[in-house]
Amino acid sequence: MLRHSSTTIPVPRERHDAGFVLAEALVALGILALVLALSQATFASGWRAQSHAAGEDGAVAIARMHLAATGVESPLRAGMSSGSDGKYDWRIDVARYDPPGQGAGKPRLAAWWVSVEVTSTQPASPMPRSVTLKTLKIGGRTP
């Protein structure tokens, strides 16, 4: 004997929740706007940090260049010199270094403390940033 299973077919009803779809769309748009605003703030702070890091890299490069040139392009002498390279101001201080225990009658070693300070002069920066490199250079023996 054949049995037929009875299946019920739902009868379409009138939709009373059509306004609910509009509310869902508005909530989704609000969430999307919030996520976009937060991500924009994150990306903006990232770009700002990257530009500060690039500025510091430039300052370090200028300081290394002047530190390497000091004593090569001109003899080492105690004193101070300064100048500007575009977005950076630099200052070089050279001071004589006398090692402890260097007595009379011994040949003196000509050693110099060389300090190079580079300061960023970018107007967009809230506060000037500076980099200082310091080294001891040996310039030969003096009588």
DRENDO-1510 file (C-alpha; in Angstrom, 1 decimal, always signed):
<recs>
REC; n; res; u; v; w
REC; 1; MET; +0.0; +0.0; +0.0 .
REC; 2; LEU; +1.3; +3.4; -0.8 .
REC; 3; ARG; +1.4; +6.0; +1.7 .
REC; 4; HIS; +1.6; +9.6; +0.9 .
REC; 5; SER; +3.3; +11.8; +3.4 .
REC; 6; SER; +1.4; +14.9; +4.0 .
REC; 7; THR; +3.5; +18.0; +3.6 .
REC; 8; THR; +2.3; +21.5; +4.4 .
REC; 9; ILE; +3.1; +24.2; +2.1 .
REC; 10; PRO; +3.4; +27.6; +3.8 .
REC; 11; VAL; +0.9; +30.1; +2.6 .
REC; 12; PRO; +2.4; +33.5; +1.9 .
REC; 13; ARG; +1.4; +36.1; +4.4 .
REC; 14; GLU; +1.5; +39.8; +4.2 .
REC; 15; ARG; +4.9; +41.2; +5.2 .
REC; 16; HIS; +4.6; +43.5; +8.2 .
REC; 17; ASP; +8.4; +43.7; +8.7 .
REC; 18; ALA; +9.4; +45.7; +5.6 .
REC; 19; GLY; +10.5; +48.6; +7.9 .
REC; 20; PHE; +12.8; +46.2; +9.8 .
REC; 21; VAL; +15.0; +45.8; +6.7 .
REC; 22; LEU; +15.5; +49.6; +6.5 .
REC; 23; ALA; +16.5; +49.7; +10.1 .
REC; 24; GLU; +19.0; +46.9; +9.6 .
REC; 25; ALA; +20.5; +48.8; +6.6 .
REC; 26; LEU; +20.8; +52.0; +8.7 .
REC; 27; VAL; +22.5; +50.1; +11.6 .
REC; 28; ALA; +24.9; +48.5; +9.1 .
REC; 29; LEU; +25.8; +51.9; +7.5 .
REC; 30; GLY; +26.4; +53.3; +11.0 .
REC; 31; ILE; +28.8; +50.5; +11.9 .
REC; 32; LEU; +30.6; +50.9; +8.6 .
REC; 33; ALA; +31.0; +54.6; +9.2 .
REC; 34; LEU; +32.4; +54.0; +12.7 .
REC; 35; VAL; +34.9; +51.4; +11.4 .
REC; 36; LEU; +36.0; +53.7; +8.6 .
REC; 37; ALA; +36.5; +56.6; +11.0 .
REC; 38; LEU; +38.6; +54.5; +13.4 .
REC; 39; SER; +40.7; +53.1; +10.6 .
REC; 40; GLN; +41.3; +56.5; +9.1 .
REC; 41; ALA; +42.6; +57.7; +12.5 .
REC; 42; THR; +44.8; +54.7; +12.8 .
REC; 43; PHE; +46.2; +55.2; +9.3 .
REC; 44; ALA; +46.7; +59.0; +9.9 .
REC; 45; SER; +48.8; +58.3; +13.0 .
REC; 46; GLY; +50.8; +55.7; +11.2 .
REC; 47; TRP; +51.6; +58.1; +8.4 .
REC; 48; ARG; +52.6; +60.8; +10.9 .
REC; 49; ALA; +54.9; +58.4; +12.7 .
REC; 50; GLN; +56.4; +57.3; +9.4 .
REC; 51; SER; +57.2; +61.0; +8.4 .
REC; 52; HIS; +58.8; +61.6; +11.8 .
REC; 53; ALA; +60.9; +58.5; +11.4 .
REC; 54; ALA; +61.9; +59.6; +7.9 .
REC; 55; GLY; +62.9; +63.0; +9.3 .
REC; 56; GLU; +65.1; +61.4; +12.0 .
REC; 57; ASP; +66.7; +59.2; +9.3 .
REC; 58; GLY; +67.6; +62.3; +7.4 .
REC; 59; ALA; +69.0; +64.0; +10.5 .
REC; 60; VAL; +71.1; +60.9; +11.3 .
REC; 61; ALA; +72.4; +60.8; +7.7 .
REC; 62; ILE; +73.4; +64.5; +7.8 .
REC; 63; ALA; +75.1; +64.0; +11.2 .
REC; 64; ARG; +77.1; +61.0; +10.0 .
REC; 65; MET; +78.2; +62.9; +6.9 .
REC; 66; HIS; +79.5; +65.8; +9.0 .
REC; 67; LEU; +81.1; +63.5; +11.5 .
REC; 68; ALA; +82.9; +61.6; +8.8 .
REC; 69; ALA; +84.1; +64.8; +7.1 .
REC; 70; THR; +85.4; +66.4; +10.3 .
REC; 71; GLY; +89.2; +66.0; +10.4 .
REC; 72; VAL; +89.3; +64.8; +6.8 .
REC; 73; GLU; +88.4; +67.9; +4.8 .
REC; 74; SER; +90.2; +70.2; +7.3 .
REC; 75; PRO; +92.5; +69.6; +10.2 .
REC; 76; LEU; +91.0; +69.0; +13.6 .
REC; 77; ARG; +91.1; +72.1; +15.8 .
REC; 78; ALA; +89.1; +72.9; +18.9 .
REC; 79; GLY; +86.1; +75.1; +18.2 .
REC; 80; MET; +82.6; +75.2; +17.0 .
REC; 81; SER; +81.1; +75.5; +13.5 .
REC; 82; SER; +77.5; +75.5; +12.3 .
REC; 83; GLY; +75.4; +75.7; +9.3 .
REC; 84; SER; +72.2; +74.5; +7.5 .
REC; 85; ASP; +71.4; +71.8; +5.0 .
REC; 86; GLY; +67.9; +72.5; +3.8 .
REC; 87; LYS; +65.5; +71.1; +6.5 .
REC; 88; TYR; +68.3; +70.6; +9.0 .
REC; 89; ASP; +70.5; +72.9; +11.1 .
REC; 90; TRP; +73.8; +71.4; +12.3 .
REC; 91; ARG; +76.5; +72.3; +14.8 .
REC; 92; ILE; +79.9; +70.6; +15.2 .
REC; 93; ASP; +81.8; +71.0; +18.4 .
REC; 94; VAL; +85.5; +69.8; +18.6 .
REC; 95; ALA; +87.3; +69.7; +21.9 .
REC; 96; ARG; +90.8; +68.4; +22.7 .
REC; 97; TYR; +90.9; +65.1; +24.7 .
REC; 98; ASP; +93.8; +64.6; +27.0 .
REC; 99; PRO; +93.9; +61.0; +28.2 .
REC; 100; PRO; +94.5; +60.5; +31.9 .
REC; 101; GLY; +98.0; +59.6; +32.9 .
REC; 102; GLN; +99.7; +61.3; +30.1 .
REC; 103; GLY; +102.7; +62.9; +31.7 .
REC; 104; ALA; +105.5; +65.2; +30.6 .
REC; 105; GLY; +108.1; +63.8; +28.4 .
REC; 106; LYS; +105.8; +61.4; +26.7 .
REC; 107; PRO; +104.7; +62.0; +23.2 .
REC; 108; ARG; +101.2; +63.4; +23.2 .
REC; 109; LEU; +98.5; +61.7; +21.3 .
REC; 110; ALA; +96.3; +64.2; +19.4 .
REC; 111; ALA; +92.8; +63.0; +20.3 .
REC; 112; TRP; +89.6; +65.1; +19.8 .
REC; 113; TRP; +86.0; +64.8; +21.0 .
REC; 114; VAL; +83.8; +65.5; +18.0 .
REC; 115; SER; +80.2; +66.1; +18.6 .
REC; 116; VAL; +77.7; +66.7; +15.8 .
REC; 117; GLU; +74.1; +67.9; +16.6 .
REC; 118; VAL; +71.5; +68.1; +13.9 .
REC; 119; THR; +68.1; +69.7; +14.5 .
REC; 120; SER; +65.1; +69.4; +12.2 .
REC; 121; THR; +63.7; +72.8; +11.1 .
REC; 122; GLN; +60.4; +71.5; +9.7 .
REC; 123; PRO; +57.6; +73.9; +10.5 .
REC; 124; ALA; +55.0; +71.2; +10.6 .
REC; 125; SER; +56.8; +69.5; +13.6 .
REC; 126; PRO; +55.2; +70.5; +16.9 .
REC; 127; MET; +58.6; +70.6; +18.6 .
REC; 128; PRO; +62.1; +70.6; +17.1 .
REC; 129; ARG; +63.8; +67.2; +17.1 .
REC; 130; SER; +67.5; +66.7; +17.3 .
REC; 131; VAL; +70.1; +64.0; +16.9 .
REC; 132; THR; +73.5; +64.1; +18.4 .
REC; 133; LEU; +76.4; +61.9; +17.4 .
REC; 134; LYS; +79.7; +62.0; +19.3 .
REC; 135; THR; +83.0; +60.2; +18.7 .
REC; 136; LEU; +86.7; +60.3; +19.7 .
REC; 137; LYS; +88.9; +61.0; +16.7 .
REC; 138; ILE; +92.7; +60.3; +16.7 .
REC; 139; GLY; +94.6; +62.8; +14.7 .
REC; 140; GLY; +98.3; +61.6; +15.1 .
REC; 141; ARG; +101.0; +62.5; +17.5 .
REC; 142; THR; +102.1; +66.0; +18.5 .
REC; 143; PRO; +105.3; +66.9; +20.2 .
</recs>
